[in-house]
Amino acid sequence: MRDAIAFLVAAGRSLAAYVAVGLYVLVVGPPGIAVALLLDKPIVLYRAGVYGARLLLFLAGIRYVVAGPGRVLEDRAAIYCLNHTSHLETPIFYLVVQRLFPNVQIIYKKSLRKLPILGRCFDVGGFVPIDRHDREQSDRAIATAAGNLRQGKSFFVFPEGTRSQTGELLPFKKGPFVLAIQSQAPIVPVALIGAGRAMRRGSPLIWPVTVTVRLGRPLETAGTTYNDRNRLMEETRSGIAALLEAGPASAEEAPEAAPSRTSASESLDAPVPPRRPESNA
């Protein structure tokens, strides 16, 4: 009986989240794009994205906490390499790095560019589309992203290239590490723990859980060459694996969990009332 009730609650919250976010994109997206273009201020769309992500997580009952040992790098551009188990990792990490806006971009699947409104938002925000089945286009995309990194734009990427169904790390693609070498930007390993439980691959249901976002210490790439790409890939993979092994954040590490902002040490806003995070074990 309890399982049936939990299922109905999750289904209701998921439906509310999808409808509300869909309406939000339809209502806010077109004028946001127009204002961003007219004023040449993409930050307008970045802030609109923050409220959309907060709305999604709030209605779905997703909370998150941010833990170390690393941190978001505010003094230089970096490549944040995330594990990938669900669609929720993107809006969660988008909120984690919001203090860097508008100097954060995403490398995304080129097919998503066809999405109405969102595809145009990606263009205005300077996000870089990539087609992994087209080698020449992929090389151009990496070169574009490397140039943006040298100009101070950070990126977050999913080196696995697709979502893992088991939570285990999949083989990494080499593109992010070629990007790191071309730009000489540091790589920050990131592990999101619990996102796969919140939204399982193949299911539209979003289950209310607390997700831990663990940031590792940066891996420096200054002086590296193309011959170092495999080493960087393995070091990043080991870093993410170690963060996953550390498990969910303890109450001492991150005493607050928020559906719409980062933990206390990362928040841009007034602190929310303390709440002990739920265990994802």
N, C-alpha and C positions, 0 to 999 in steps of 0.2 A: 504493500500500500504506500509506504513512504517513497519507494522508488517511482511509483506511478505519479505521485504528487510532485516529486522533484522533476520528473520528465515534463509534466505539464507546465510547471513554473518556468523551466528553462525554455520550453517551446514558446510560451507567451512572451517572455522577455526578449527572446531572439527575434520574434516577429515584430515586436515594438521597436527594437533597435534597427532592424532592416528598413521598416517603413519610415521611421523618423529620420534616419540618415539619408535615405533616398530623397525624401522631401527637402531635407536641408540642402543637399547638393543641387536640386532643381531650383530652389528659391535663392540660395546664396551664391551658387557657382557663376551664373552668367553676369550678374552685376559686379561680382568680385573680379572676374576676368577683365571686364570693361574698365573698372577703376584702376586695376593694376597696370593695364596697358596705357591708359590715359595719363596717369601720374608717373609711369615708369617705376612703380614700387611693387615688386613681387611680394614684399613682406605682407601685403594685404591678403594675398592668397595663403601664405604660410599661416597667418593668424586665423583665417577662416578654417584652415585645416585642423588647427589645434582644437577649436570648438567642436568641429565635426567628430574628431577622434574622442574627445571627452564625452560627447553625447553617446557615441557608440558604446564605450566602455561602461559608462554609468548605467545605461538602460540594460545592458547585458549582465551587469553585476560583476564586472572584471575589475579587480584591484591589483596594484603592482607596487613593488618595493625595489629600491635600487641599492645594490651593495657592491663592495670592492672585491679585490684590493685596489683596482684602478679607478679611474674617473673619466668624465667627459673632458676632453682637452680644449680649453678655451683660448689658449695662447698660440695654437697652430693648427693647421688643417691635418686631418687624419682620415684613414680608411677604417671604418668600424665593420668587422667581420662577424656576422651573427649566425648562429645555428637556426635551422628552419624546420618547424614542425606544424605551423598553422598560419592562417591568414592574419591572426591577431598580433603577430610579432611586429609587423610594420606600423600600425597605429600606436602600439605601446612604445616602441623605440623612438618614433617620431616625437612623442611627448617628452621622452627622456632627454633628447638633444635640442629641445625647443629654445634654450637660451643661446644657441648658436645661430638661430635664424637671422637673416636669410642665407647664411653661409653654410647650408647643408643641402646636399642633393642626393638623388637616388639613381642607381642604374637599374632599369626595370625592363621587363620583357616587352619587346616592340609591339606585340599583339595588343597590349593594354592601351596603346596609343589610340586605338579605334574606339575606346569607350567615350560616349558622348559626355561633354563637359569636363570630365576628369582628364581625358587625354589632352584637352586644351590647357587645363591647369598645369599639367606636367610640362608642357612646352613653355609656358610663361615662367614657371619656376626654374627652368633650365635643367630639368631632369634629363638624363641621358638614356634613350632607348637602345636596346641591344638585341640583335637576332643571332642567337648562338648557332643557327644553321647556315649562316652566311658569314664566312670567314672574313671577307673584305669589310663588310659592314661592322663586324665585331671589332676588327682592328681600328677602324675609324672611330668607333664609339669609345674604345679605351684611350685612344689618342686625345679625343675631346675631353674625356673625364680627367686625364692627366694634366691637360692644360688648365682646367678649372681648379684642380688641386693646387697647382703652382700659384694660382691667383688667390688662394685662401679658402676655397670651398671644400668642406669635408664631405665624405660620402659614407653611406652605409650600404652594405652588400650582403648577399647570401651566397657564400662560396660553394655551397652544395648544389645550387642551381635549381633545386626543387625541394618539396617538403618531404621530410622523413615520416614514414608511417609508424615506425617503432620507437622513435625518440633517439635512436642510435645515429651517430654522425654518418652521413653518406660520403662517398668519395668527393673530394673538392675539385672544382674547376680551377684552371691555372690563370684565368683572366684577371682576377683581383690582385694577384701577386705580380703579374706583369705590369698592372696599373701602378702598384706600389713602387716598383723599380723605376718605371718611367718618370714618376712624379717625385721619387725619393721621399715620400710621405710615410710616417709611421703607421703601423697596423695595430689596431686595438682589438684583441679578442673579446667577444661578448657572448654570454650564454643566457638565454631566456628559459627559465625552468618553470614548467607548468602550463605553457601556452598550448602544448599538444593535448593536454587533458581538457582544456577549456573548449577547444574546437578541433575535433578529430577530422582527419582528411576524409573527404567524401560525405561528410555530414554538415548540414547547414546550422545545426544546433550549437548554441554557445552556452556552455555551462559556467555558472558563476564560481570562479576560483581566484586565488591570489597568485600572481606571477612574479617570480623573482628575476630581476635583471642584474646579472653579475658582469661587471666590467673588469677586464684584466689590465695589466700594465702594458704600455705600448712596446711594440717590437720595432726597433729602429731599422731603417732601410738605407740610411745615408751611406753612399759608397758601394751599394750592391749593384750587381749587373745581372743580365739575363740568365747567367749560369747559376744564380742564387735562387731562382724562382722555386725550385723543388724544396730547398731548405726552408725558405720562408713559409711555404705551404704547410710543411710538416710542423714547424714551430707554432704556427697559428692553430693548426688542428689540435696539437697537444695542449695549447693554452685554453682553447674552448673546452676540450675534454676535461681538463682539470677543474674548470669553473663549474661544469655540469656535475662533476663528482662531488664538489663542495656542497651541492644541494640547496634547498630553499634557505633564504635568509632567516637568521634567528631574530628574536625580538631585540636583542642587544645590538645587532648589526643595523637593523632598520626598524625602528619602533613604530613607524607609521606606514599604512598602506593606503593608496589613494586611487580612485577611479579616474581622476582627471588631472593629476599633477604628480610630479616625482616625489620621492621621499623627502624627509625634512631637510637633509643636507643638499638636495638638488632643487628644491622648490623655488619657483619664481614668485609665488604668491604667498599670502599669509598662511601660516601652518594650519593644518586641519587638526581636529581633536585626535589625540593619540589613540591608536587601536592596534591591538596585537594581531599580526598577520596570521592568516590561516595556514596550516601546514599543507604542503603539496606532496608530502611523502606518500 
